[in-house]
Amino acid sequence: MDPGGPCLHRLRMDRVTRLLLVEDDSAIAEPLSRALDREGYTVTRASRGMDALGIAAGAESIDLVILDL
């Protein structure tokens, strides 16, 4: 079972398309970004919180932010 499957399907129904992925580990960010892209999402990546804030402030719209803690 895909752990993010049901959640991603619910998001798609709400027309979420633009995601901001904040992850400093490229071994995680790369495959996750590719998988989300294959599902039809537009993914913008940032490796640091400050970069993510700059992207979000300048973006027309971000539907969902995915970040590591």
C-alpha positions in Angstrom: 0.0 0.0 0.0 1.3 3.5 -0.9 1.5 5.3 2.5 0.6 8.7 0.9 -1.9 7.2 -1.5 -5.3 8.0 0.1 -4.1 11.5 1.2 -2.8 12.4 -2.2 -6.0 11.2 -3.9 -8.1 13.4 -1.5 -5.9 16.4 -2.2 -6.3 15.9 -6.0 -10.0 16.0 -5.6 -9.6 19.4 -4.0 -7.6 20.5 -7.1 -4.2 20.9 -5.3 -1.7 21.2 -8.0 1.2 23.4 -6.8 3.4 22.0 -4.1 6.4 23.4 -2.3 8.7 20.6 -1.1 11.2 21.7 1.6 13.8 18.9 2.1 17.5 19.3 2.6 18.3 15.6 1.9 18.4 15.1 -1.8 18.2 11.3 -1.4 14.6 12.0 -0.2 13.8 15.1 -2.1 14.7 13.8 -5.6 12.5 10.6 -5.6 9.6 12.3 -3.8 9.7 15.2 -6.3 9.7 12.8 -9.2 6.9 10.8 -7.8 4.7 13.9 -7.2 5.5 15.2 -10.7 4.5 11.8 -12.2 1.1 12.2 -10.4 0.6 15.5 -12.1 1.6 18.0 -9.4 3.8 21.0 -10.1 6.6 20.7 -7.5 8.9 23.5 -6.5 11.8 22.5 -4.2 13.7 24.3 -1.5 16.5 22.8 0.6 16.3 25.3 3.5 13.5 27.0 5.4 14.6 30.5 4.4 14.7 29.6 0.8 11.2 28.2 1.1 9.9 31.4 2.7 11.4 33.4 -0.2 9.8 31.1 -2.8 6.4 31.2 -1.0 6.5 35.0 -0.7 7.2 35.4 -4.4 4.9 32.7 -5.7 1.5 33.5 -7.1 0.0 30.5 -5.3 1.2 27.5 -3.4 -1.5 24.9 -2.6 0.5 22.7 -0.2 3.8 22.8 1.6 5.6 19.5 2.4 8.5 19.9 4.8 10.7 17.8 7.0 11.1 18.6 10.7 
